Every structure is written in C-alpha cells, then in structure tokens.
Amino acid sequence: MYYSDSKCQDVKTPQPEKFVCCQEMSEGMQILDGQICGDHYSEPKTYGGHELSILSRPWMALLMFRENNVERFRCAGTLITERFVLTAAHCFNEGKPQFVRLGEYKISNETDCGILKGKYVCAPPVEDIKIDEIIKHENFSQHTGLNDIALIKLSEKVVRDSNGKLKNNIRPICLPLNDTLQELAENEEEFLVTGWG
C-alpha cells in the first residue's frame, strides 16, 4: 500500500489497522457530518444570469443591515448547519447585521411562488433569525482581502415543521466531508455561484 493512496477510515466504522494517522473528528465536524442537507428539489443546473426555480437553493441566506434608519440586504451567505451560516468577513466591516433571512427566493415578493415541476407552488414563509455571534477568520485582512471568511451563529436553530422535518425552503448545503463527496467535488469541472445579483 502506498501512502499517496491511503485515506482515513470512516470514524463511524473504524478499521482494526490504520495505515494513516487520522485526526479525530471534532465536535463541529460531527455536527456537519450527521445533518440532513442539500437540494430538496433537483433541477437542471441553470446559470449565466438566469433565474433558478423556486425551492432549488434552500441554503441561501441574506444579511439584513440597518444604515441611516433604512434596512437593506447587503451580503449573502450559506446555511451550513441548522444554526450556522458561512459568509464573507468583509460583510462586517461597517457593522453588525440586524438578522439573517433564510428561505428567501425573490426579495421583492411578500410570498414566494413559482412553477416547480409543472405545478404552481408557494414556499413556506421566510425566517428572520437574530444573530448570536459573528466569528471572523482570525487572519482576515481588510487591506488584502485574504481569509475573507466568517461564521454567523444564529440565536436559534431553524424552525422545523410540525413533523420535525426541515422546511422545503430552508435546508443546509452539503459540504464535502466524506470521501464520496470530496471525490465528486474534485472531479467537477464547473461550479455554480448563486445570489440575488
């Protein structure tokens, strides 16, 4: 066996022999590894300035700021667990957001509705969740833009429906934590970025 071909075993099903020294999975990584995540409704990948289908990107988050007594969305982020949003550290250069909005599709609409798989559907209401803590990368530089990454800890977990399931418009993104997802990401030739323009 060659070192370059060696990988850590899955911590859930440990092997008797280890050929590579592997770091134990931290509490934070265990939270990420065990969550329900990803697309609720899959669709052909649309890009290049085209509008995506309703409910197709349930991990997208908006950060609401108050400036001169006017509220406006100034930054976006990605829901990575039921309580954490990943975003850019530069978003906080001029203050702290009022809240994080989850489940939004069109900012200009009170209720988000659209065509999904040939049917007219409306999404559940958005959630505006207060912020408990902002954690910027310790080496973030405003001058160079290096390490421009931050976590937002929400004041509460996202709300589940009466059956205890995540709503179809709010769901964490799947991060490539296991070997299968990492290989998919490594073999992907094209990646998509979503946002509100």
N, C-alpha and C positions, 0 to 999 in steps of 0.2 A: 504494500500500500504506500502510495506517495503522499507526502504532506500536502501538496497542492490539491489533491483530490479529497482530502479529509474534511469532514464537516462535523459540527457539534451534533450530538444526538438530541432528539426531541426530549425536553425536560419532563414531559408527561409520561414517556415510556423510556426510561433510562436503560442503556445497554450495560452489560457487565464489564466490557472492556472499553476504554476510551483511548483513542489514538491522538486526540487533540485535546489540549486543556481548554475547557469551556467555562466562561463566566456564568455564574448562577443568574437566573432571570430575576431582575429586580421587581419590587412590588409594582412599580409603574408599568413595566413591560408585561407583567402578569395581567394587569387590568386591560391593557391594549389587546393582548393575545386572546382573551376569553370573551370579547364582546361581539355582539351582533353588529354587522356593518355592511356598507356598500349599497349598490343600486337596489332600489325597491322595484323599479320598473326598468328593464333594459330597453334600449332602442339603438338604431344605427347611430354611430358617432357623427355628430354634426358639428362643424367648426367653420372658421373663416367669417365670423360676424353673423352667423345665422342663429336664430332663436332656438333654444332647446325645448323639448317637451316638458310640460308640467310634471312635477314629481321625479324628474330624471336625475337631479343633483341634490339630494336631500341633506348633504353635509355642508352646504354653503352657508356662511354666516355673514352678517353685516354688523358693523360697529357704528353706533349712533353717538355723535358728539354734539354738544351744545356750544355754539360760538356766537357771541353777541346776542344772546337770547333767542337764537334760531337753532333748531335741531336739524341736523343733516347727517346722512350716512357718508363717512369719509374713507373708510377702509373695509376690507373684507377679510374673511378668514375661513378656516375649515374645521368643522367639528370632528375631533379625533377620538373622543370618548363621550359618554353621557354628561361629562362635567368639564371637559377641556376643549378649548378652541386654539388652533395653531394660526398665527398671523405674523405680520412683519413688525419688528421692534420700532421702526421709524414711525409707525402709526401713533405712538405715544409721545412724540417729540413736543407736541403742543398741548398736552393734557390727556386726561383720562376719559374714555367714553362713558356715556350715561348707562348704556346697556348693550347687550348683544342680541340681535334679532336672528332667530332661526326659523326655517320653514318658508322663507320668502321666495316668491317666483317673480312677480312684477311689482316693483316698488310703488308704482303709480296706482295699483289696484287695491281696493279695500279687501276684496275676496279674490283669491287666485283661482281662475277656472280656465280650462282649455281642453283640447282634444287629446285623448290618450287611447291608443289602440282602437281608433274609430269611434270612441264614445266621448261625450261631453262630461267632464268630471270637474269637481271643485275640490281643492285641497283643504285640509283642516286649517283652522286659524294659526297664524304665526305665533311664536312665543318670544316675548321680550324678557330677557333674564339679566338681572343685575350682576355686576362683576364683584367677585370676592377678592381676587388677587391678580396682578399682572406680573409675569416673570419674564424679564428680558434676558437674552443671552448675555452672560457676564462680560463677554468681549465685544459686544456690539459697539461699532464706531459710527457716530453720526457723520463724521467727515469723510470716511472711505466707503461707508455702506457695508462693510464686512460684518458677518454674523448677524445679519438683519432678520432676526427670528425671535419670536416671543410666544409664550403660552398665556392664555387667559383662563383662570379658574373661575367658573361660573358659581354664583351664590347657591345654586341648587342644581340637581340633575334635571335633564329634560323630562318633561311630563310624558308619562305613558298613558295609553288608552285604558278603558275600564277592564280590559282583558290582560293588562300588564304588558302589552306589546308597544314597541315604539311606533309613533305615528308615521304614516307613509310619506310625510313631507319633511321629517326630521330624523336623520339617521347618521351615525358617524361613518366617515370614509374608512375603507380597509387600507391599513398600512402594510407594507410588505415585510411582515415579521417572520414568517416561516419560509422554509426553503422553496416551496412551490411558488408562493407569491413573489419572492425575490427573483427567481428564475424568469417568471413572466415579465417582471419589470426590466430585467437585464436584456431580454430578447425583444422587447418592444422597440420599434423604430420611430414611432411617433407618439408624443404625449400631448394632451389637451389641457388648456387652461380655461377655466370658466370664471365669469364675473358679470357685473352689471354694466360694464362699459365705462 
